[in-house]
Amino acid sequence: MKFPTEAAERVARCLAEHGPSTASALAEELGTSTTAVRRPLAALHEAGLVQASERAPYGPNPGPRRGRPSRVFSLTGAGRAACEQAYDALALEALRFLAERDGRAAVAEFAADRANRLFAGVGSSTPAVATVHEVAERLTEQGFAASVEPLARDGAQLCQHHCPVVDAAGEFSELCDAETHALGRLLGRHVTRLATLAQGDGICTTLIPAEPTNSNASTAHADNETASAPYTDAPAHAPADARGTNQHRERVSP
């Protein structure tokens, strides 16, 4: 699907990079006025590429406020698909060929190798575990538009607002599973994947505890939960482990 206008495409790609935002936050990022942003937002909304709500699709309910709350805009599934790069279709074809010729075990092996290469070199040294922010920076470099949401109690929530291979991951969960294992191994913690774009959620979220569960990061992956875990007890808009504790980002504040 093509974007209605070039301005609409710039706004959509800004949402893909930075996640759900108000019109004023988008205007600030794009270096323009709120008025100039509202027209392309309206065109995107009419085309079904953007949705608007009174809160971001993740985090706690902000509760009642005085005055009219600012609307938060986020990409729909169609909007994310329009932003995806063409190689996602090629990746899907290649994975189907690999699965048909060599079986799903070969797909899992490829996914593990891909995840290892994705995070290669992250962290200060080989035996040291990486920080959540270092991981988020690497993911953003690779097109995942990642951010870190601190939790009021302990730990953080790693959010990925974009996925370059969302269609392939939707059909081959091995990609998400391998990424989750690699995250846990790299961080040295028991990480829990709460939601994924590939499964139709509005954002990929991973719950990360405050302290490493093991001083040796290479053993942490054995305890990690994978992306195929059920999400019925932890919907994307308010994860059970983080509901009521997740701090709002400045970007989505009215």
N, C-alpha and C positions, 0 to 999 in steps of 0.2 A: 504494500500500500504506500502511495506517495503522500507526502505532507501537503496540506492545503497551500502553503506559501513558504518562501525561504525563511521568513521571520518565525513562522510556526515551527519549522524544523530546528531553528536555533534554540527556541524555547524547549522543545521536546528533548533535544540532546543535553540541554542544561539540566533538565529533570532527571535524565538517565545518569548523568555524571554525579549530581549532588543529592538526588533523592527527593522525596516529597517536600514541597516548598510553598510558601505564600507568594502572592504576586509581587509584593514588595521585596522579598528575598531574591526572587528571580530577576527583578529589575536591577538590584544591586550587583548581582553576579554578571549580568549582561551589560552593565554600564549604561542603562537607559532609564526611562521613567516608568512608574507603575502603570500609567495610562497607556504607554506604548506596548506594554506586555499583555494587557487585558484583551486586546483584539486577537492576537494569535492564540491566546489561551481559549477564547471563545470558539475560534475556528477548530482547534484541536478537540475541544469538548464536543462540538457538534459532529465531528468526524469519528467520535468514539475512541480517540487516541489518548484522551486525558479524562480523569474523573476528579471531582471536587468533593471535599467533605470538611467538616469542622475540626478534624483532627488528623494526624498522620496515621497511616495504616499499621503502626506499631507503637508501643509505649502505653502508659497508663492513660485513663480518661482524665482530661484536664479539669473536669468539674465545671460548675456554673461560673460564669464570668460576667462582669458588667459590660453593657454595650453589646454591639453586634460583633461576634467573633470573626476573625479573618479566616477565609477559606484556605484549606491546604490542598494543593493540586499534586496529583501523582499520575504516572503513566498507567494505562490499562495494559492488558496482555497484548492487544493489537498495537498499542503505542510502543511497547518494548520491542515487539517484533519488527516494527518499522525502523527502529534504531539499530537493529542487529546488523552485523556485518555479513557479507555474502558467504564467507567461509563456513558459517554454521551449517548451511545446506550441504556443502562439500564434506564437512566432518561427519554429518549424519550418514551420507552415502558410504563413506569409507568404513564407518563402524558397522553398518549393515552388511557390507561385503565381508569384513573380518569375522563377524559373528556367524555368518552363513558358512564360511569356508573353514574356520578353525574353532568355532564355538564361543560361548560367553566367557569361558575361562581366559581366552585370549584377549577379549575386551577388557576384562578386569586387570590383566597384566599390563595392557596398554595404559589403562586409566591410572594405575599405580605409578607407572613410569612418568606419565604426564604430570601427576601431582608432585612427584619428587622434583621434576625439572621446574615446575612452577615456583616452588619455594627454595630452590637451590641458592645458597649463599646468604639467606636471610639469617640475621643474628650476628653477634660480635665475634664468635669463634665456634669451632666445631662442637666442643662438649657443652657449650652454654645454650640454654634455651632462649628462644627469641621472645621479644615483647609483643603484646597484642598490636601495638601501634606499628611496629616494624612489619608485621604480617599484613596489616591493613594497607600500608604504603605499597608493599609488593603487589597485592591484589589490585590496587588502583592502577598501578603501572601496567598491569596486564589487562586492563579494561573492565574490572569488576566494580568500580566505583564504590569502594569500601569505606566504612566509617566505624568508629568505636563509640558505643553508647555506655557510659559508666552506670553502674547500678548503685542504688542508695546503700545497700547492705554490703555486698562483697562482689568482686569480679566485674565483668563487663559483658556486653553483648556486641558481637562482631556482626555488622550489617553489610550485606552486599546488595546494592541497588540495581545492579546490572549484571548480566551473564552473557558473554560472547558466544557461548555454545548452549543456550537454553533449550533449543529444540532437540539437540543431540542428547543432552542430559535428561530431558523428559522421557525419551525412549530408552536410554541406557543409564540406569541409576548408578551403574558402576563408577561413573564420572564423579558424582556427588559423594558416593561412599569413599572413594579413594582420597578425595580432597579433605573429607572430615578426618580420616585416619592420619593424613599428613599434617593437618593442623594440630591434632593432639600430640603427635610425635614431636613436632617442632616446638610447641609451647610447653611440653612436658606436663600436660594437664588432662583431666577427664573432660573433654568438651562434648557438648550436646547440641546437635543440629535440631532446631525447633521448626524451621520452615524453609522452603526452597521455592525459587521462581519456577523451577522445572516442574514442580507439582502444582503449580497454579496459584501459589501464594503471592502476595504483593511485594515480598522482599525475602532474601535469604538471611536468616538469623542463626547465629551460633552462640550458645551460652558458654561463657568461659569463666571458671572460678578464679578467685583472687590469687591463690598460691599454687605453684606446681605441686602435683601429687607425687612426683618422683624426681629425684635429682638428676636422673639419667633420662633425657628426653627420648631415647631410642626405645624405651619400654612402655611409654605412655599409651601408644596407639592400641594396645591390646584391650584397654578398657573403654575405648571411645564408642559412643553410639553413632550410628550411621544415618545418612539422609533418608533411608528407607523406613526409619522408625515411624510409628503412627503419630499423627499430630492432633488427634482428637482431643487430648487433654491440654494442648498448648497451641491454640490458634495463633495465626501470624500477627493479628492485630493486638494481642495481649498475651504473650507467653506465660504459661502457668508459673514458671520459676521466676519470672521477672515482673508479673502483673503488680502494678501499684508501686514498684520500686524503681522503674526505669526513669531516668531523668530526661526531660525534653531537651533536644538540641536547640540552640539559639535559632537555627535556620527555620524551624517550623513553628516558632512562637509567633503569635499574632503580632 
